[in-house]
Amino acid sequence: MFLTISTNGNEQNPATDLGFLLHKHPDNPFSVNLSYGTAHVLYPEASAERCTAALLLEVDAVALVRRGKGKGRGGAPDAALAQYVNDRPYAASSLLAVALSAVFSSAMKGQCRAKPELPDQVRPLRVEVPAVPARGGAGLVRNLFEPLGWTVTAEPVALDAEFPDWGDSRYVRLRLESETLTLAEALRHLYVLLPVLDDAKHYWVASDEVDKLLRAGDGWLPAHPEQKLITSRYLSRRWSLTREAMERLELVRLAEADDSEVEEIDNAVEEETEAEEKPTPLAVQRRDAIVAALQASGAARVLDLGCGQGQLVQALLKDPGFAEIVGVDVSMRALTIASRRLRLDRMGERQAGRVKLLQGSLAYTDKRLKGYDAAVLCEVVEHLDLPRLPALEYAVFGAARPRTVLVTTPNVEYNVRWESLPAGHSRHSDHRFEWTREEFRTWAGAVAERHGYEAEFVAVGADDPEVGAPTQMAVFTRRTETGAETASEEKEAKAA
């Protein structure tokens, strides 16, 4: 099993930087033993103008079978002979994907201590794999890789070169070329899509595969046109895992829809007002209203649920009264941007001890979220499909149960005041709904009743006498509970 990665360069930006990125020196061949064989890394060519790294994987078919993994798709056993005589040692599959992850783990994560500026650099890349099983043919190969910025050459391999009438096999010779990707992105694409093309895994697929898929697919899988096929095949068509992954990918997609588009509309609206006095952007007014409500509640430990790129966390850090601030988001990409925005790596120890960023889905209960004074859902609920709202409601109000919960969402009635917003359009392309004031109050009242809260409503932004304010906020305060209930809750929090 063989794969090569090549790049071009010059004296100023030598191609041999590939060695730094892969953490493998061109002059020193590298070998590592894996549970199913041996992986070798060598460089057929290494100069300032061109550098090629090759990954050669020698598969031990006997060892693979002895470990109980030399089986067919989803773990169903093949015939006894087929366990030993098959294409596993020769055709790129999940075996090669796992080898890529094991041998180039730092490169896949975008890490390079020797030259930290390299991982973020886009460079010309060429990947070649002599034999790739493609269940779906060359057309599927193009459908998977071209949306990611690759130029794809997938040549079908004949069943027998001497007998062309027999037709083509299910294998292709694959060549991928790009000048718009980083090496880390390229490796993550290969890690996910090679087993997808093969439509098989050499190991049992468990629930942790969903996390692996989301990590490797961060930044590209949520928007991929073949997302459903990729997810299903990567998870060996296990329905429960596929459903979980699709739900989490959907949350990633909507979580990455941060305030940027909303702020663009806000700014356009404000440009239409008096030019001499530039009003405060609505996004800033919204954050100010949230901070004021949290201060009034006396909260010291605050959750920002669906924190996105960290704008609210940054605002809360300015008030020393908030002793602990936790940002939670399903998107690792958004959390990475938030970390950079907050400059966590440069913070003093005392300040850094006040803030924490966690990856998590708001559609599932999470013990880490219990015991906090307040939680904020700032422009989050409208990004969920309505059938998913009960899951979020229970996770926040039923399981986490902070003393105070703040929820902000657009007031759809106000949209008519924005000339820059076409009639019938939502403020953001990812909004699944936008509520009227009455609809929001009805939902909030029902949530409060079900979970033992009182709800008050605050208008955020200029309050129009006819259509209300552009943003509506509900402040939920948990009702005073009996001593037994309080003791039980404290016991649960301590156990968590």
SVG drawing of the C-alpha trace seen along z (x, -y; Angstrom):
<svg xmlns="http://www.w3.org/2000/svg" viewBox="-49 -65 69 86">
<polyline fill="none" stroke="black" stroke-width="0.4" points="0.0,0.0 1.6,-3.2 0.9,-7.0 3.0,-10.0 2.7,-13.7 4.7,-16.2 5.2,-19.9 7.2,-22.5 9.2,-25.4 12.2,-27.7 15.2,-29.1 13.1,-31.4 10.4,-28.8 12.1,-25.4 10.0,-22.4 11.9,-20.5 9.8,-22.4 7.6,-19.4 10.0,-17.5 9.4,-20.0 5.6,-19.8 5.6,-16.0 8.1,-15.8 10.2,-13.3 13.7,-14.2 14.3,-13.6 17.7,-12.0 16.4,-9.6 14.0,-6.8 11.4,-6.2 9.6,-3.0 7.0,-2.2 5.3,1.0 1.5,0.9 -0.8,3.6 -1.4,4.8 1.9,4.3 4.7,1.8 4.6,-1.8 7.7,-3.3 8.3,-7.0 11.0,-7.8 11.7,-10.6 12.2,-9.6 13.3,-13.3 14.1,-16.2 15.4,-19.5 14.5,-23.1 12.5,-22.9 10.6,-19.7 10.1,-17.3 8.1,-14.1 7.3,-12.1 6.2,-8.5 4.2,-6.4 4.7,-2.7 2.5,-0.4 3.3,3.3 0.2,5.1 0.5,8.4 -2.7,10.2 -2.1,12.9 -1.7,10.5 -4.8,8.7 -7.0,11.8 -5.5,13.0 -6.6,9.7 -10.1,10.5 -10.3,7.5 -9.7,9.1 -13.4,9.1 -15.8,7.6 -17.7,4.4 -19.2,3.6 -17.5,6.7 -19.3,9.4 -17.0,12.4 -15.8,13.3 -15.1,16.8 -12.0,18.2 -9.8,17.9 -10.9,14.4 -9.6,13.2 -6.1,13.9 -6.4,13.5 -7.8,10.0 -6.9,6.5 -6.0,5.2 -2.2,5.2 -2.4,3.3 -5.4,1.0 -5.7,-2.2 -8.3,-1.7 -9.0,-2.4 -5.6,-0.7 -3.8,-3.5 -6.0,-6.1 -5.1,-4.9 -1.4,-4.8 -1.6,-8.4 -3.0,-9.4 -0.4,-7.4 2.7,-8.5 1.7,-12.1 -0.4,-12.9 1.3,-16.3 1.0,-17.3 -2.7,-16.4 -3.2,-18.6 -1.3,-21.5 1.5,-21.5 5.2,-22.3 7.4,-23.4 10.5,-23.9 8.8,-26.3 5.4,-27.3 4.5,-29.5 4.4,-26.7 1.2,-24.8 -1.0,-27.7 0.6,-28.3 -1.1,-27.2 1.2,-25.3 1.1,-23.4 0.3,-19.8 0.1,-16.7 -1.1,-13.4 -0.9,-10.1 -2.2,-6.7 -1.7,-3.9 -4.8,-1.8 -7.9,-3.1 -11.0,-1.0 -13.9,-3.3 -17.3,-1.8 -19.1,-4.4 -16.5,-4.8 -14.4,-7.7 -17.5,-10.0 -17.8,-9.5 -14.1,-10.2 -14.6,-13.6 -17.8,-14.3 -15.9,-13.8 -12.7,-15.6 -13.5,-18.4 -15.7,-20.4 -12.7,-20.6 -10.5,-22.4 -8.8,-19.4 -8.2,-18.9 -9.0,-15.2 -7.6,-12.6 -9.1,-9.2 -8.2,-6.6 -10.1,-3.3 -7.8,-0.2 -8.7,2.5 -9.6,5.9 -6.9,7.4 -4.7,5.3 -4.4,8.3 -8.2,8.6 -9.6,5.1 -13.1,6.5 -13.4,7.6 -13.9,4.0 -12.7,1.9 -12.2,3.0 -13.6,1.1 -10.1,-0.4 -8.8,-3.8 -5.3,-5.4 -5.8,-8.6 -4.0,-11.9 -5.1,-15.0 -3.6,-18.4 -4.3,-21.7 -2.8,-25.1 -5.4,-26.3 -5.0,-23.9 -2.7,-23.5 -1.0,-20.1 -3.1,-19.5 -6.3,-20.0 -5.1,-17.6 -4.3,-14.9 -7.6,-15.2 -9.4,-14.9 -7.5,-11.7 -8.1,-10.3 -11.8,-10.5 -12.4,-9.9 -10.1,-6.9 -12.3,-4.6 -15.4,-6.3 -14.3,-5.3 -13.6,-1.8 -17.0,-1.7 -15.4,0.5 -13.4,0.4 -10.8,2.9 -11.9,2.5 -15.1,2.4 -16.8,-1.0 -17.8,-2.2 -19.3,-5.5 -15.9,-7.1 -15.7,-7.1 -18.3,-10.0 -15.8,-12.1 -13.0,-11.1 -15.1,-12.0 -16.1,-15.5 -12.5,-16.3 -11.1,-15.3 -14.1,-16.9 -13.9,-20.2 -14.1,-23.1 -15.2,-21.2 -17.6,-18.3 -20.6,-20.3 -20.9,-22.1 -19.9,-19.2 -22.6,-18.3 -22.0,-14.6 -22.1,-14.9 -24.7,-12.2 -22.9,-9.6 -19.6,-10.4 -21.0,-10.1 -22.9,-6.9 -20.0,-5.1 -17.4,-6.4 -19.5,-4.9 -20.0,-1.6 -23.7,-2.5 -24.5,-2.1 -27.8,-4.0 -27.6,-5.2 -24.1,-6.6 -24.9,-8.1 -27.9,-9.9 -25.8,-11.2 -23.1,-12.4 -25.6,-14.2 -27.2,-15.9 -23.9,-17.1 -22.8,-18.2 -25.9,-20.2 -25.2,-21.9 -21.7,-22.6 -23.0,-24.3 -25.4,-26.5 -22.9,-27.2 -20.4,-28.5 -23.1,-31.0 -21.8,-33.6 -22.8,-37.2 -20.9,-38.3 -23.8,-38.2 -26.2,-39.7 -23.7,-42.5 -23.4,-43.2 -27.2,-43.8 -27.0,-45.8 -24.3,-48.0 -26.3,-48.5 -29.3,-49.6 -27.2,-52.0 -25.7,-53.5 -29.3,-54.5 -29.7,-56.5 -28.2,-59.8 -24.7,-59.9 -23.5,-62.5 -24.2,-60.2 -23.3,-56.7 -25.4,-54.5 -24.1,-51.5 -24.3,-48.3 -27.2,-46.0 -24.7,-43.2 -23.0,-45.4 -26.3,-46.5 -27.2,-42.9 -24.0,-42.0 -24.3,-45.0 -27.9,-44.0 -26.8,-40.5 -23.9,-41.7 -26.2,-44.1 -28.8,-41.3 -26.1,-39.0 -24.7,-41.7 -28.2,-42.3 -28.7,-38.6 -25.5,-38.4 -24.1,-35.6 -20.4,-34.9 -20.1,-31.6 -21.5,-32.0 -22.0,-29.6 -22.0,-31.0 -23.8,-28.2 -23.2,-28.4 -20.3,-30.9 -19.2,-30.9 -16.1,-33.0 -16.0,-34.3 -17.4,-37.8 -19.6,-37.6 -16.9,-35.7 -14.5,-38.6 -17.0,-41.1 -17.6,-39.2 -13.9,-39.0 -13.8,-42.8 -15.9,-42.5 -13.9,-41.0 -17.2,-40.2 -17.5,-37.2 -15.2,-34.7 -15.6,-31.9 -16.7,-32.1 -17.2,-28.9 -17.8,-29.1 -19.4,-26.0 -19.6,-25.3 -20.0,-22.2 -17.5,-23.6 -13.8,-23.2 -13.1,-25.7 -15.2,-28.3 -13.5,-27.5 -10.1,-27.8 -11.0,-31.3 -12.4,-32.2 -9.1,-31.1 -7.2,-33.4 -9.6,-36.3 -9.2,-35.9 -5.4,-35.4 -5.6,-32.5 -1.9,-31.6 -0.8,-35.1 -3.1,-35.6 -1.7,-35.9 -2.3,-32.9 -4.9,-34.6 -6.9,-35.8 -6.6,-32.5 -8.0,-30.8 -11.3,-32.6 -12.1,-31.3 -12.5,-27.9 -13.6,-26.8 -15.4,-23.4 -16.6,-21.5 -20.1,-20.2 -23.5,-19.8 -26.5,-21.6 -28.8,-18.9 -27.4,-16.5 -27.2,-16.7 -23.7,-17.4 -22.6,-17.0 -19.9,-19.6 -22.6,-22.3 -24.2,-21.7 -23.7,-24.0 -23.4,-27.4 -25.1,-30.6 -26.2,-31.6 -26.3,-30.4 -26.7,-32.5 -28.2,-31.4 -27.3,-34.5 -28.9,-34.2 -28.8,-30.4 -32.3,-29.0 -33.3,-30.3 -30.5,-28.2 -32.2,-24.9 -34.9,-23.1 -38.1,-23.4 -38.2,-19.6 -34.7,-19.9 -35.7,-22.7 -37.1,-20.3 -33.7,-18.6 -32.0,-21.9 -34.6,-23.0 -34.2,-19.9 -30.3,-20.0 -30.3,-23.6 -33.4,-24.0 -34.0,-20.4 -30.4,-19.0 -28.0,-21.9 -30.6,-24.1 -28.6,-27.3 -30.3,-29.9 -30.6,-32.3 -31.0,-31.7 -30.9,-34.4 -32.2,-33.8 -32.0,-36.3 -33.5,-35.9 -34.6,-38.2 -38.0,-39.8 -39.3,-39.0 -41.9,-41.9 -39.0,-44.4 -37.7,-43.1 -40.0,-45.5 -38.1,-48.4 -34.9,-47.3 -34.9,-48.4 -31.7,-46.4 -33.6,-43.2 -35.8,-41.8 -39.4,-41.1 -39.9,-37.6 -36.2,-37.0 -34.7,-36.0 -31.9,-38.1 -29.4,-35.3 -29.3,-32.6 -29.2,-29.8 -32.1,-30.9 -34.7,-28.1 -37.4,-30.4 -37.8,-33.9 -40.5,-34.5 -42.9,-37.3 -43.0,-38.8 -46.1,-36.8 -44.6,-33.5 -41.4,-34.0 -43.4,-34.8 -45.6,-31.7 -42.5,-29.5 -40.7,-31.1 -43.7,-30.9 -44.2,-27.2 -40.5,-26.4 -40.6,-28.4 -43.7,-26.5 -42.3,-23.1 -39.0,-23.6 -39.9,-25.8 -38.7,-29.2 -40.2,-32.7 -39.7,-34.6 -39.4,-38.3 -38.9,-40.0 -36.5,-42.7 -36.5,-44.7 -33.0,-45.1 -32.4,-48.0 -34.6,-50.8 -38.2,-49.9 -40.5,-50.8 -44.1,-51.5 -45.6,-49.4 -43.2,-46.5 -41.2,-46.4 -37.4,-46.1 -35.1,-44.3 -34.0,-41.8 -36.1,-40.2 -34.6,-38.7 -36.1,-36.5 -34.6,-36.4 -35.5,-33.1 -35.1,-33.0 -35.5,-29.7 -38.2,-29.7 -37.3,-29.2 -37.3,-25.5 -38.0,-23.5 -35.1,-22.5 -35.4,-18.9 -35.2,-19.8 -32.3,-22.2 -30.4,-19.5 -31.1,-17.0 -29.8,-19.3 -26.7,-20.2 -26.0,-16.4 -26.4,-15.9 -24.0,-18.8 -21.4,-17.5 -21.7,-14.0 -21.3,-15.5"/>
</svg>
